[in-house]
Amino acid sequence: MQIINPATEEVIEEIAEDSSETISKKFELVKDGQSEWAAVPLEKRIACIENFYAFLDTEKDKLAETLTMEVGKPLQQSYNELNGARKRLEYFIKNSAKWLAEEWITEEDATREKIVYEPLGVIANISAWNYPYLVGVNVFVPALIGGNAVLYKPSEYATLTGLHIQQLLYRSGIPENVFQVIIGKGPAGQALLELPLNGYFFTGSYRTGKYIAEHTASQLVPVQLELGGKDPLYVMDDVVDVHAVAEAALEGAVYNAGQSCCAVERIYVQENIYDAFVDAFVAQAKKLVTGNPMDKKTDIGPVSRKEQLKFLAEQVEDARQKGGTIMSGGVEPKGTGYYFEPTVVTNANHGMKLMTDESFGPVIGIQKVKDDSEAVQLMKDTPYGLTAAVYSKSFERAEAVMKQMNTGTVYWNCCDRVSAGLPWSGRKNSGLGATLSYHGIRAFVQPKAYHLRG
Ligand code: NAD
């Protein structure tokens, strides 16, 4: 398998993919290791994660460079990701003991009762490439702390990062027979589905997620899915500072070249401030620097996958043909690298794919709305349910909108944000189950009920 730098289109490395035979061997290895690992005291398992936390800092230069080289995000954003991952680790280190401790329900009655949380066993962590550290640690860290063994399949677009993670976990004290990386593309992931694992934790597209849920259904083991979105942002006419809101919305739309699961994917603006908002938004979009992700000046690096360029160009062209006005960008720059200029389309409507299909790139549509009720109706017009954001001076007005969203997350005067203390979950086509918060600690264990007499 070739690892290609999306900024230069050069082959960085060639790596052998796992076959179903090597994957089965890795499974046998970790299956044996898991029960020993589960017997290691919880504090010792957490101590390994503390070591990993330290390595993410001491090794950050090498890790950030590799990440930028293989996925194309601007170097500063790679550092931000590593810092973000450390924040999540802090949460797990501080809170896991509390949520994994046995719970006494009654100690006084003739029959004493308690709940003990036991690991699931061997789990698959099939992962995406856009934030390999963040989406990875959401799963393998609480899984390991909970006493599970992990077969971790990084995306084929973030393989080198996956190997770094493996190396650092081993150096942190996680045994080799507890954590194994699976290298490869779809077929390597598919081979994991054929094994009798005790849980499947997937981050990626709706299409693959649905396939995994269907394919593993007869195993009757937990399946969690963190999938895509088409997240709306609504700007009410009472916002105090239109420029600041435009700046926040733009960052939410184009950070990491728009390749965030919770990126702002469509914007609705109330008609009284529509023109002012569009002016501020477009002016700032035109200032964004697209280019070499290693360069400090760069805001937008290349997208990670070549085929995405055609997809984005088609979405923009579809919007143009249906009456959208392209205010900036809209073209693939000539030359080497998978670059796409940040593109703002106004006069957008739901007849356009840009407003209904996940873009996963630096393109955004803006639609004018009459009032809150029209905004709500459009925001809800989607098969996805990851996040929704509302900007307004009034919490009451914003809350009335947030309550009507069928999404796992809602934002008031912020967007494109994940917190380790809150559950991260998608509804409808955006996923199943939750990571992060105590829900994301308990997701990797199963309760056992003890009825005790005598
Ligand atoms: P993808 O579905 O193409 O791939 C995800 C993983 O699945 C990869 O490791 C891939 O090799 C593997 N895979 C492919 N076919 C498989 C099969 N048949 N069986 C098992 N595994 C298989 O997704 P992607 O392009 O890596 O990620 C982008 C998507 O992920 C976007 O839709 C984005 O919104 C979503 N995402 C969601 C979250 C979240 O937390 N909700 C976070 C990051 C990304």
Residues whose N, C-alpha, C, O or C-beta is under 5 A from the ligand:
A	BS01	NAD	I126 S127 A128 W129 V135 K153 P154 S155 E156 G184 K185 G186 G189 Q190 T203 G204 S205 Y206 T208 E226 L227 G228 G229 S260 C261 S430
